[in-house]
Amino acid sequence: MTNDCTAEEISQALFTTDPLNTCCKENECLDEYDHVAEAAVEKIACGASLEHALQQAISEWFYDGESFDAGILQPAMEQLEKAR
């Protein structure tokens, strides 16, 4: 898996898979995951892998920095991998 995903690609993958069950698709909230994606891209730029960057960003934005079941990100990771 390459780390050259854009914030737009990451946000789209998260929107499509909605790992946090925010109902963003049903509510047409197209920018639901934009901040998470931007944070992930910043972490990637600092040397984090895409997977770790997404885990950190989700933790910060949705779990107050606490750990969570990172398995929920698998569908989004698979979608991003297929795009490459």
C-alpha positions as CSV (number, residue, x, y, z in Angstrom):
1,M,0.0,0.0,0.0
2,T,1.4,3.3,-1.0
3,N,1.1,6.4,1.1
4,D,0.4,8.8,-1.8
5,C,-3.4,9.0,-1.3
6,T,-4.8,12.4,-1.4
7,A,-7.2,13.8,1.3
8,E,-10.0,13.7,-1.2
9,E,-9.4,10.0,-1.9
10,I,-9.2,9.1,1.8
11,S,-12.3,11.1,2.5
12,Q,-14.2,9.5,-0.3
13,A,-13.2,6.0,0.9
14,L,-14.3,6.8,4.4
15,F,-17.6,8.3,3.1
16,T,-18.3,5.3,1.0
17,T,-17.6,2.7,3.7
18,D,-18.7,4.9,6.6
19,P,-16.7,3.0,9.2
20,L,-18.1,5.0,12.1
21,N,-21.7,4.6,11.1
22,T,-22.4,8.4,11.0
23,C,-25.1,7.9,8.3
24,C,-23.2,10.4,6.1
25,K,-24.4,8.8,2.9
26,E,-28.0,8.7,4.0
27,N,-27.8,12.3,5.1
28,E,-25.8,13.4,2.0
29,C,-23.1,14.8,4.3
30,L,-20.3,14.6,1.7
31,D,-17.7,16.3,3.8
32,E,-18.3,14.1,7.0
33,Y,-14.7,12.7,6.9
34,D,-12.8,15.6,5.3
35,H,-11.1,16.7,8.5
36,V,-10.1,13.1,9.3
37,A,-8.7,12.7,5.8
38,E,-6.7,16.0,6.1
39,A,-5.3,15.0,9.5
40,A,-4.3,11.6,8.0
41,V,-2.5,13.2,5.1
42,E,-0.6,15.4,7.5
43,K,0.5,12.4,9.5
44,I,1.5,10.6,6.3
45,A,3.7,13.6,5.4
46,C,5.4,13.2,8.8
47,G,6.2,9.6,8.0
48,A,3.3,7.5,9.2
49,S,1.9,4.7,7.1
50,L,-1.6,5.3,5.7
51,E,-3.1,2.7,8.1
52,H,-1.5,4.2,11.2
53,A,-2.3,7.7,10.0
54,L,-6.0,6.8,9.6
55,Q,-6.1,5.1,13.0
56,Q,-4.6,8.1,14.7
57,A,-6.9,10.6,12.9
58,I,-10.0,8.6,13.7
59,S,-8.9,8.2,17.3
60,E,-8.4,12.0,17.6
61,W,-11.6,13.0,15.8
62,F,-14.0,10.4,17.1
63,Y,-12.6,8.8,20.2
64,D,-10.9,11.6,22.1
65,G,-7.5,10.1,21.5
66,E,-8.5,6.7,22.9
67,S,-7.9,3.4,21.2
68,F,-10.7,1.7,19.2
69,D,-11.2,-1.4,17.1
70,A,-9.1,-0.5,14.0
71,G,-10.8,-3.4,12.1
72,I,-13.6,-1.0,11.3
73,L,-11.2,0.7,8.8
74,Q,-10.5,-2.4,6.8
75,P,-13.2,-1.7,4.1
76,A,-11.8,1.8,3.6
77,M,-8.3,0.5,3.4
78,E,-9.3,-2.1,0.8
79,Q,-11.1,0.5,-1.2
80,L,-8.0,2.8,-1.2
81,E,-5.8,-0.2,-2.1
82,K,-8.0,-1.0,-5.1
83,A,-7.7,2.6,-6.3
84,R,-4.0,2.2,-6.5
